Amino acid sequence: MKYLKSITLLPLLLSTALWAQKNFWVANNETKSPPNIIMIMADDLGWGDVGFNGNDVVMTPHLDKMCNGGINFTQFYAAAPLCSPSRAACLTGRNPFRQGIYAAHTGALRYAEKTMPELLGKEGYKTGFFGKWHLGWIEAEQVESRGHFSPPRQHGFDESFATKSAVPTWNPTKTPAGWKGFGAIKDKEGNVIDENWGGSRYLHNGEVVTDNLDGDDSRVIMDRAIPFIEKSIKAGKPFLANIWFHTPHEPVVAGPEYLAMYPGIKEEQQHLYGCITAMDEQIGRLISFLEENDVLENTVIFFTSDNGPSGPITRKGIASAGPFKGNKHEIWEGGIRVPSLMYWKGTIKGGVCKATTGGVDYLPTVLDIVGASQVKKIPIDGESLLPIISGEMAERSQAMAFGFKRLYKDIEMYAFIDGEYKLAIPKMGEEVFLYNIEKDSVELNNLVESQPEIKDKMMQQLSKTIVSWQDSDDGKDYTW
């Protein structure tokens, strides 16, 4: 596999002054409606498991084409090295620790949080969610030991087709052959006794779905997203569509036609690459639909992953974080640096952006694009990317912090990135690491002893940030 080794920040927008205008879209689209927004997320997709980051085996032609015509963010970070926290950040622009979402199935998206669909709804947008939610239960009668009821429809989405969490990436209502993990229906001895999937199930606007659920799960999701988009177009309304795929989260299963695309490699990798290609195919289907309906040039598309690749299959050489160390559930680059692109045909030129960016930046960026008011009075950890991609700024103005905490096994880890330096604490109370990730993105040379003053300064900054997160979590940002 080949990976990018030299990257530069290019002049990416047609006009470097456009970002500063109150209504960004008006500058190029005076006779059109505000731009549509599509947020696409893969699940557990590694930085190195897409063609546009240099993987020359996996087939992602549609993503690669979008990247060539858009922006490849090569230093883009999930807010945490796992799913639920990073998803909360993408919707709110706030670190998940502020919201009490420290890990998967821990807490849920609070109703008081201001979300992207709520804010765009006030601007006249139709809003839809499709795929894996993982920010709370989606069935009111559900009672579990972790999390609570907090479905998409209570956070600004007009329409939703969602599962609570993971399902198989092929035949999402069936337990894959040989699978004995979560979701399998087992007897007391641990033997699988039912072919049906016993885990998450799809609900459409709160009602259980039973039809059109066979085959590729990405197709199942896109079959619901495209009709929503079509209805919005016919109604003359701008739309926000969150399309959050399950691919390639376990159970990782690809259909026969996709497995056949990858002869001569390990079976596990055939399934991984096969389901990624199936997802890419559906993204291509979406692009074709937008083009056929003459809305592609008025649609901004973001693509990313919720965290790095799964640890077990990464350590076996099946999935890849590219050249980076670590994987999901770890604070190293491989756990939080994820593939990312932005595509806006006719408005954005192709280029590579190496500035530090992340999922927390989505909300302020989208609000900037559509000319909506930014969230005020509460701490926002993200910032608009438009000044960076226009060339007005070379780097973000504030540092980024990350965390993952769980009582189970006393997990508590943090990272703090400020400019070229990254502070990493893989286990709180133990060894601290300092890297110059501009020169050492693979995190080999610990600078703690040679540059203690930088380590001390960043530790102080991180400590203040954690206090601020705790204040938010304790309710300081909410009205009681």
MOUR-V688261 format. One record per helix or strand of 2 or more residues. SS is the DSSP state (alpha for helix, beta for strand). FROM is the first residue (numbers start at 1). LEN is the number of residues. If there is no record, write none. Layout:
BEGIN
ss:SS from:FROM len:LEN
ss:SS from:FROM len:LEN
END
This chain:
BEGIN
ss:alpha from:18 len:3
ss:alpha from:24 len:4
ss:beta from:36 len:7
ss:alpha from:51 len:3
ss:alpha from:61 len:8
ss:beta from:71 len:3
ss:beta from:76 len:2
ss:alpha from:83 len:10
ss:alpha from:96 len:4
ss:alpha from:116 len:6
ss:beta from:126 len:7
ss:alpha from:152 len:4
ss:beta from:159 len:5
ss:beta from:185 len:2
ss:beta from:192 len:3
ss:beta from:203 len:2
ss:beta from:207 len:2
ss:alpha from:217 len:18
ss:beta from:239 len:6
ss:alpha from:256 len:4
ss:alpha from:267 len:26
ss:alpha from:296 len:3
ss:beta from:299 len:7
ss:alpha from:311 len:5
ss:alpha from:333 len:4
ss:beta from:340 len:4
ss:beta from:351 len:3
ss:beta from:357 len:2
ss:alpha from:361 len:10
ss:alpha from:386 len:4
ss:beta from:400 len:7
ss:alpha from:408 len:3
ss:beta from:411 len:8
ss:beta from:421 len:5
ss:beta from:433 len:4
ss:alpha from:452 len:22
END
